[in-house]
Amino acid sequence: MKKYDLAGMWHLSGNGYECDGKIPGSLYSILMENRLMDDPFYRDNEVKALALSEHEYEFSRSFEYKRSVHKIYLCCDGLDTLCDIYINQRHVAYTDNMHRQYKTDVTDFLIDGKNDITISIHPVLPYIKERQAKDPLIDKAKDCMKGFPHIRKASYMMGWDWGARLPDMGIWRDIYLLEEDSVQITEFRIDQRHTDGRVFVTPIVKTSDIAEITVTVNAPDGSFFDLPANEETEIENAKLWWPNELGDQPLYTFTASITENGDEADSVSKRIGLRTLKLIRNRDKYGESYYHEINGIPFFAMGADYIPEDNILSRVTKERSSVLLKRCKDAHFNVVRVWGGGYYPDDFFFDLCDEMGLVVFFDLMFACAFYPSSEEFKNNINAEVRDNLLRMRHHACLGVICGSNELEYNFRWLYDESEKDYPFKKTFSEIFEDMFPNIIAEICPDIPYVPSSPDTAGHFIDPKNEGYGDCHYWDVWHRDKPFIDYRNHYFRYLSEFGFQSFPCEKTVNSFTEPKDRNIFSRIMEKHQRNDAANGKILSYLSSTFRYPSEFGTLLYASQLLQAEAIRCGVEHLRRNRGRCMGALYWQLNDNWPVASWASIDYYGRLKALHYAAKRFFSPIMISCMETGEMTTMPSINAEPYEFDHETKAQLSVHNDTLAEIFGTVRWALRDKNGSILKSGNNAVRVAPMSVLTLDEMDFCKTDTDNTYLSFDLEIDGKTVSEGSVLFTAPKYFDYEDPQLTYEINGDDLTVHAKAYASYVEIYSPDSDLILSDNYFDMNAGSKTVKILEGTPKNIKLRSIYDIK
């Protein structure tokens, strides 16, 4: 087969614009490339960018082609979204699904020599407005433009409670001509069978006509060997693929080639990880289990929910995604959930997850809405799901395919259970409980499927039941519950929970003028899409910290709140390992600079939460369940009188590795200067993939405003995990000035403190530093971290003491 690439420079015209730009690309990317459009992320420029999308535009170019005896197809891997395609002024095709790959026979449209191709792209806003008027569809994404479920376009482009309304348009993936020989490979997949420690594979190769087939394997050690096509063969000394922190990620490259008349006619390669990856759902005393099992080993899922990385898709590159996913790997993630309101990621995303050991909990692209019931719509999404599963199915990382995000959950939210005949139930069942499972059974039967997240017993049977399936829990944040409310729940697998924060000052400065830098300014609220959320952050802050008098300190304090909220939830779930087997927080990343639930902001800057995740997702960890004012009476700011409360602590040692660990737990009750008032240690032995909880300690009659508990886990003479807790709100703790200083020696940055310091931040306004640890607690003394990326210029230090 021959491929003629049509990417490169195209001409954009429409709405008074005439300019050239790069394809793959879009209206916004080309206008910005030509400096004809302001940055839509700056201040409130989003409004002007949105107005641009209300017009029709043409993308066109010329190309040379010499006709041959073979058929030739126009292949469009991504058109966004309502497009009419013309070749040499003749209409070729109409497309209406951003998520599909379109392949059209254009043999009779091409001429020898110069050819012209034009793609007219129509605005989606009038389209969805007209469809919504005829067939009103309900959605729970109230920050999204009404009618978005009518069109197969990435939903987040229409806005979300963390995202801008920027419905871009363009040729967003590869476009090319494909000249096919008389024989092609029509299907290539690798079936695996694992039994008694042995691995057998069957390379399934189907061709359009009789041909000689060769299958070659490039093993992880660099060796090559051949396998027979369409026959089962044992892989000798097979190297198994494991998630991050449980083992290595060896990948085998299988290549199928066919020859015709002695010449290679076609070849296809797939990188395969040899493994079994199951979703185990068995009845037990708590309800029903819900956990991943890799190569026969159950593991606790630790990670976050991934959203699209940008509103302008040409900016999403392999290099950028690689950095983001590397941050996940370094923070000990083993799972990433791809949320269903975006788009099906590029092949490189799954390649990277394969390489880094990140299991993908994958939503199909349906979220927070009721969808049309027409046969036209069903046929469209049938083709969409087939296109993408055929492209994705071979990846070792693909652990779960989920039909939708919050569709069952939102139905129960919006409607009384007695409305059993509501039409959406029938549509949901036809699509997510019948059509999609049948497609998966045909294309990738070994990949577990669930119809929605959260998901319990299925078909609208109490999708909020904590004893079954995965759950989304939002009472902390949306319903203003305190952080310790997580401790009242025992989710089997918590796949969404979150808390917002502001990005750092450098990121805020990128989209504001100095006059905007107040969290209640118009611009700061434009870059906050959750209702009244800036005020909500202040409300939680009032229960926890003193009021910051400086804008940058307020941003910092918000990030500490976020880190504490998620830490409290994750550590509780991990302490209940076995009953609870998953903690995926919302959300990993941003698609524009905004206040949000992300742990990494739009520019890739790590918030306090991401550094905290590196600690609370560590496979070997020590955690503390403390009891004090913040746990006995979390609304203490509403109680202006003395009351009795317990002052207790219980330590747990977590071992999410495949090896037994031996170590020493050390703890110390200290005064605010760090002097030890009481201490102890325990020798511990913790079995693989388990948690050991020590006896509760009672610190009655402790002066909670002046004492804290520090603790650590030492293995082979090295501290591998450490932390500290207060027994009162930080705003009441009588912090001494730690007088933080630092020194740098090569890649080592050492912080010195003269008193106890909480959430020590190492920050450079001049360089984006990536450190081995940050936002940490430390006793009086010194702590050294590694500078992993960036140049340490103009270093600034602060801690909770500085929130005042």
N, C-alpha and C positions, 0 to 999 in steps of 0.2 A: 504494500500500500504506500502511496505517496501523500504527503501532507503539505499543503500550501498555506502558510501562515498569513492571515489577514490582519494580525495585530500590527501596531505601529501608529503612524500619524493618520488621523482622519480629520475631516472637516465638519465643524459644528455650525449649524445655522438655525435661526429662529428667534423670535422675540427681539428682533433688532440686532442680534449678535451674528458675527461672521468671524470664525477663528479656527485654527488647527490645534489639535491636542492628541495626547497619547491614549490609545486603546490597548488593553482594557483600561477603561476609564468611565467617566460620567459627566453629566452636565456640570456639577459643582467642581469636580477636579479639573476639567478643561478650562472653565472660566477662571478659576484661581490660578491655574498655570499661566494664563494670559493676563493676569492682573485685572480682570474685568469684574471681579467679585471680591468683596471683603471677607475676611475670615468669619465664617458663620458662628464660631464659638466665642468670639470677642463680644463682650457686653451683651446687647440685645440684637445683634446682627442676624440672629436666627429668623427674625420676623421678615427681613428683606430676602433672605435665602428661600424661605417658604413661598414667598410671592413668585419667585422665579419658577418654581415647580408647577405653577398653574397654567403653563403654556406648552405648546407643542414644539418639538425640536427635531431636526434631521441630522443624522450622522452619516457621512458619505465618504467614499474614497474610490479611486480607480486602481485596477491591478491588471497585470498581463497574464494571459493564460493561453496555452497551446492545447487544443482539443486532442483527445486520445480516443481509443476504442473502448475504454472502460467507463463505467458509471462514475459520476462525481457528485459528491454531496456537500452541501453547506452545513457545517456543524457549528452550532452556537451553544457554548457551555453555560452561558448566563446572560440573559437579556432582561433588563429591568425597565418596564414590565409589559406595558401594552404597546406592542410593536407591529408595524407593517413593514415587511421586507421586500425590497425591489432589486432586481438585477436587470440592468439595461432597460430600465423603465417598465419592466414587466413585474407584476405582483407575484411574489414567490410564496409567502406564508404570512400568517398572523399569529402572534404569540401573546399569551396572557398569564404566564406563570414564571416568575423570577427564579423559582427553584428547579426548573426543569432544564434538561439538555434537549435541544431541538436539532434533528438531523433530517434534512430535506433534499430530495433528489433534484439537482439543478442542471443535470446534463443538457437538457434542451434549452436552457436559458443562457448558456455561455457561448461566446463566439471566440474565434481565433484572434489573438491580439489583445487590445485594450477592452476591459470590461468595467462597468460601473456598478457599485452596490450602494444602496441607500436604505437606511433604517429610520423610519419615521416613528418617533416615540410620543405617545399621547399622555396627557396628564392624568393621574389616577384620582385626583380629588373630585372632579365632576363625575367620574365613573362610580366611585363608591357612594357619593351623595345620591345619585340616581337609583342605584341598586338598593340602598338603605330605605329610600322612600317607598319603593315597591315591596320590599321584604325586610321589615325592621328586625335586626338581629341584636340580641342583648349581649353585652359584654361587661366584665368587671374591670376592664382596663380603662377607667374613667379619664385617665390622662391621655389616652390615645384618641385619635380622630374617629368619630362615629362612622360605622360602616366598614371598618378595616377588615372584618372577616370575609367580606365579599370578594376580596382580591388576594391572589396568591403572591403577595409581596411581603418581604420581611416586616413583621408587624411593628417592631420597635421604631422603624423609620417614621411611623405616624405619631410617635411620642410614647412615653411610658412614665412611670412615677420616678424615673431616674434619667430619662432620655429626652432629647430635643425632638421637635417636629421638623424633620428634614427629609421629606420623601424624594430623594434624589432619583435620577433616571440615567440609563446608559447601557453600554456594553461592558458588563462588569467582570466577565470571565473571557476565556479564550474564544476566538472566532477563527475558523479556518475552513479550507476546502479539503476534502478527503477523496482521493481517487482510489477506488477499490479494485483489486485484482479479481479474477474469477473465483478465487477461493480465499476465505478469511476464517479466522478464529472467531466463532460466534459466542463462545463461553469458555471461561477458564477459571476453575476454582480448585481448592485443595481441601478434600475431606480428611478429617483426622479421626483416629480411633486409639484410645489410650486404655490399656489393660495390663494389670500386673506389672507396672513399671516399664512397659514396652510401648512404643509409639509406632503406629502404622498410618501411612498416608496414601490417599488415592488422588492423583492428579486427574481431574475431570476436564477433558478437552473436547469441545464440540466444534465442528467446522461446517462451512456452508456447502462443501463438496468433498469428495474423497481426496485425501492428501496424506503425505508422509509426515508423521508427527514426531517431534523430539522434545523431551522434557529434561532440562538440565537444572541441577540444584547447586547453588553456591552456598556452602555451609558457613556458619559463623567463624570457623577457624581459617577460612579462605580456601578450603579445598572444594573441588568440583566433582560431581558424579551425576550419572544419568539415571532416570527412572522410566519405567514403561508407562505410557499414557493409559488412563482408564483401568488401571490395575492397582490393587493394594500391595504396598511394599513396606517392610519394616525399615525405619530409620535407625541405623546402628548408633549406639552411644548418643542418643538424642539429648540435646541440651534444651531444657524446659525454660519457658518464659515466665517471669514472676513480676508482680507489682513492685513498685518502688519500696525499698527497705526490706523486702522479703527475699531478694535474690537478684540475679542478673536478667538482662533482656536480650538474649541471643536471638537473632533473626536469620531465617533461611530465605534466600531469594530463589524462587522457582520461575523458570522461563520456559514457556511453551513456544515452539517454532514449527512452522509448516513450510514445506517446499513444494514447488510445482515446476516440473521440467528441470529439476536440478537447481533452481534458484529459490531463495527464501521469499515466500509470498507474504508472510505475516509473522509477527512474534508478539507475545505479551508476557510481562513479568509481574510477579506479586511477591512482596516480602511477607513472610509468614512467621508467627511465633507459635511454637508447639506448646500447647497447654489445654487444660480444661478449665472453663470459667463458668460457673453456675450461679444462679440465684436460688437459694434454698428457702423454701416456704413450707415448713412442717408445723402441725399443730403441737402446742406445748402448754404448760400450765399457765402461761401468761396470755395465750391467744394463738398467735401463729408467728413463727420465726420469719425473719427477712434479712438475709445476709448473703454476701458474696463468698464463694468457695473457689479457691484457685488450686488446681492440681490436688484436690482432695482436702485442702486446708482452709477452714473458715478464717476470714480476717475482718478486722474492724475497719470500716470505710472512713477515711479522713480526707477532707478536701473542701471544695467550695463550688459554687455555681458560676459557670462561665457565660457571659453575654458577649454579643459582637464587640469587637475591639475598636470600632470607629463607625461614624456615620458615613464617612467617605471611604468606600470599600477598596479603592485602589491603594490606600495607605496601609492596608492589612497585608503584610508580607510574611514570608517564611521567617525572615530574620526577626521581625517584631514578635511574632507568635512564639518563636523559639525562646526569646528572652522571658516572655511572660510565663511560659510553661516551665522554664528552668527555675523561675522563682517558686513555682509550686513544688517542683522536685526538691529544691533546697529546703523548703519548709516542711518536708516529710509528707506531702500529700501522697496518697495512693489512688485517689479517685477525683475526677473532674466531671461535674454534671453540666452538659450542654443544654441550656435552657431553650424552650420551644417557641420563643417569640422572635427569634432571630432568623438565621439562614443556615443551611447545611454547610458546615465548614469545608474549606479546601482540603485536598488530599494531604497536603503537607501538615495540616493540623493533626491528622490521625497518625501520619508517619512519626511526628514528634512524640506523640503520646506513646506509640509503640516503643520508641527508643528510650523514653524516660520512665517507663513503667507506670503510666497514669491510666488506670482503668476509666473508661468513658461510660457514664450513665447518660444515655443519649435520648433527648426528647425529639420526636418528630416535630415539625414546625407548625404547631397548633397550640395556642395559649389563651387562657382567660376569656373565652368567648364561645357563643353558640354559632355553629357554622351552617351554611346552606344545605338543604336536603335534596337539591336537584340532581338528576342523573348527570348533567353536564359537569357540575362541580365534582361529583364523585369520580367521574372518569378522569378529570384533570388531576385530582390528588392521587388517584391510583397510579397514573403514569409518573407523577412526581416522586412518590415513595419508591417505586420500582427503580427509577433512574438512580436515586441516591443510595439505596441499599445495595444495588449491584456494584456501585463504585466503592462502598465502604466495607462490605461484609467480610473481607479477608483479613481485616486488621486484628491483631492480637489484643489490642486495647479495648475493643468494643465489648462491654460487659452486660449492658441492658439496653434494650430499645423500648422507649416509653412512648405511647401514642400521643400524649398531650400533657400540657401543664395546667393543672387546676380546673379541668372541665367538670369532672364529677364533683369536686369540692365546691365549685362555684354554684352548681345547680342546687346543692343542698343549702348553700348560703342564701340563695335568692328565692327559693321556693319551698313551700311546705311539703313534707313527704306525702301528704294525702293527694297531691296533684300527680297521680301515677300515670296519667295519660298525656302529660305535657309532651308536645311533639319532639322537643329536643332529645328526650330520652330515646325515642325510636331512632332518630338520626345518629345519636351517639353510638347506640348499639350497632347499627348497620355499618358505621365507619370504623369505630375503634375496637369493637368486640367481634366483628365478623370480617370485614374487608381486610384490615391491616394484619390481624393474626394469620389470615390465609396467605397473604403476600409473604409474610415472614416464614411461614411453614414451607413455602415454595422456594424462596431465595436463600434464606439463612436460618434453617431450622434449629441450629445449635445455639443461637443467641436468644436468651430469655426475653420475653415480651410482657409488658404490663400496659393496660389501656390508658392510664393516667397517673400523674403524680400530684398530690398524694393518692395512694391506692390501697384499699383494704381488701374486702371480700369480693369486690367487683359489683358492677351494675347498681351503683348508687347506694350500696348497703353501708351506711355510716362511714364515709371516707375520712372522718376525723377520729375514728377509734384508734387509740394509741397502742392497743394490743396487737394490731394487724398492720402489715404493709409499711410503707414509708409515710411520713407525716410532714406537713408544713406547720410551723408553730410561730404565731405572730403576736401573742398576748404581751410578750415583752416587745416593746416598741408601739405597735398599733393600738394596743389597749392599755398602755401605760403601766403594765405590771413591772415590779422590781426585778432586778437581775436574778435574785435567788428564787424566783418563781420557777425557773427551770428545774429546781430540785424537787418540785412536786410532781414531775412527769417522768415517765419511763417509756419513752418512744422506742419502738423496735429499730427504727432507722429514721433519723431526722434529716430530711433532704433540703429543707429550707428553714432558716431562722436567721435573724439579722438585727443589726443596730446601725444607725447612721452616724457619720461624722463628716466634718469638713475636710477638704484636702489641705495640704500644707500651704504656708503663706506664699511660697514661690509659685505654686499652681494658681492660687487665687489672684496673685498679681498678674498672671498671664491673661486673664479675661476681665480685669477691672481697671478703672482709674482710681487714683487715691481717694476720691470722694465717695467711691462705691464701697469702701472697705468697712462696712458695718453689716452685720448679718441680717438686718432688717431693711437694708437699702433695696431699691427696685432691682438692681442688677444681681445682688446676692440672692434675692428671692427668685429671679429668673433662672438662676442656676441651682435651683432647689425645686424638684418636681413633685415631692410628696406633700400633701396638704398640711400646712402649718407646721412643717417639720423643724424649721429653725427654732421655733418656740418650744417644740417638744424636746429638742436637745437641751435647751436652757432649763426646762423643767426637770429633766433627769440630772442635769448638772447641779441644780439647787439642792438635790438630795445627797449629793456626793462631795462636791468640792466647794471651796469659797469662790466668790464671783471674781472672774479675771478682770482686771482693770485695763488690759491691753489687748488689742484685736488678735495679734499673733498668738498670745497665750490662750485666748478663747478657742482658737482653732486647735491648738495643742491639747487642751483639756477635752475637747470633743472626741479626739482620737483615743484618749485614755479611757473615756467612757465606753467607746465602742470595743476596745480591746478587753476591758473588764467584763462586759456583757457576754461576749462570745466565749471568753475563757471560762466563765462561770458555767455556761451551758455545756461546753465540750468536756470539761473535767468531770462534771456530774455524769454525763453519758458514759465516759470511759470508766468511771468508778463502778458502773453497773454493766460492765462488759459481759456478754453472754445474753442478757436480756435485751440490752441495747447494743446494736452492732453497726451504727453508722452516724456520722456527724458531718454534714456538708453545709457550711454556712453560706448565707446570701450576703454578699456576692464577691466574686474574685476581683473583677475589673470594671472599669468605666469605658464608655464609648465617646465621651466628651468631658471637659472639665466641669465638675458638678459636685455638690454635696450629695453623698449617697452612702449605700451600705458596703461599698467596695473596700477591699483591703489594699489594693494597688490602684493608684489614681490614673487618669488618662495618660499622663506623661510617663508612666511606669515608676512613679515614686512610691516607695513603700510606706504605708501608714503604720501606726503603732500596732494595729491588729495583725499585720502580716508578720512582724517580728514576734508578736505573742504567739501566733500560730506555729511558728518554728519551735516554740517551747511546748505548747500544749498538744501538738501533734507528734512530738518526738516519740519514737517507738519505745524508748526507755525513759520514764518520767516519774517524778514524785509530785503528788498533788495533796492539797489540804482542804478538808471540809470544816470550815470554822463556824462557830456559833457565837454571835455577839450582837451588838446593837443593830448592825446592818442586816442580820438574818432574823433576829427576834422581832424587831419592829422597824422594817425598812423605811416607813414614812416618818422617820424620826423628826424631820423638820416640822411636822405638824403636831408634835408632842412637847410642849414647853414645860415639862415637869420630869422629875426623876422617876425611874421605874426599874424594877429588878429585871435582870437578864442573865442568861447563862454565858459563861466564857469558856468555851471548849474547843478542842481541835482534834481531828482524826486524820492521820496521814495514810496515803495509799501509794503503793509502788506499782507502776504499770510496766508490763513487759509484752510488747507487741512484736516480738522477734521469734524466730524458730529455735532459739537456744535458751537454756536455763541460765539465769543470772544469779550471782552471789554478790552481795554488797553490804554496805553499812548506811543506815539512815541516821542522820544527826539532826537534832533540833535544839533550839535555844530560845527561851523567853528573854527578851532584851528590853532595856529602857531605850528612850528615844535617841540616846547618844551611841547606842550599840553595845553597851556594857551588858554582860550576861547576868541575868537574875536566877535562872534555873535552866538546866540543860540535860540532855540524855542522848543515848544512841541505842540502836537496835541492829543486830546482824540479821540480814534478810536473805531468803532463798526464794526466788520467784520462778515458777514453771513457765515454759514457753506459752505465748499467746494467752496470758492470764493477768489478773490483778490481785495483789495482796494488800489487804486492809489491816492496819495495825490498831491496837486498842486505843480507844478515845482517851484523850488527856483533858483533865478538868483544871482550869486556871481560875478558880473562884477567887473573888476579892481582888482581882487584878485591876490596876488603874488603867482602864482601856484608853484613856487619852494620852498616855505616856509610855505604853508598852506595846511591843509587837512580837510576833513569832517568826523566826527564820528557820529554814529547814533545807537539807540537801541530801542527795544520794551519792555515795562514793563507791566506785567500783575499781578495783586494782589501783587504789591510791589516787584516783582521779575523780573530781566532781563532775558527774555527767548530767545532773539536773538539780535545780535549786529554785527557791522562791521564798516569799514572805507574805504574811497576812496581818491585817489589822483586825481589832475587835470592835472598832467603831468606825464611823464615817471619816474619810480622810479630812473632811472640812473641820472635824473636831479634834483630830490628832495634833498634838503640840509639836510639830516638826521643828527641829533645830536647823539652822542654816548649815547645810553640808559643805559649804565653801568648795564647790566642785572645781577641780583643775584637771588638766590633762598633759600628757607628754606623748610624743610620737617617736618611735624607734623603728625605722623601716616600715613594714606593714602592720606593726603593732601600735595600737592606740590605747594607752592606759589612763583610766579615769581614777582620780584620787578624791575621797570624800572624808570629811572630818566628823560626820554624823550619818545616821541612817538616811538613805535617799531612795525615794520611790519613783519608778518610771523615769529613770535618767535618760534624757534624749541627747544624742550627739548629732548635731545639725550643722551643715554648711550652707549659707545662702549663695555661695559661689560655685558649688559643685554638688552633683547628685551622687552622694556616697551610698554604697552598699556595704554593710558591715556584717560581721559574723553574728553580732547581737546588738540590740538597741532597745530603748524603752525598757530597761531592766531595773530591778531593785538591787541595792547593794548595802551591805553593812559599812560602818566606818572602816576605811582601809582602801584597797586598790582593786580594780578589776580591769583586765586587758581583753580587748576585742581585736579581731583582724579586720583590716581594711581590704575588702575584696574587690571593689571597683571605685573609681573616682579618685580625685586628688584632694587631700584634706587641707583645704584653704579656709582661713577665717572661721575656725571651729567655734561653735557656740554650744554650751551645756546648760541644761535646766532640768528641774525635777518638780514633783508636786509642791514642794516648798515654794516654788515661784508662782503658783496659781494664787494670786492675791491682788 
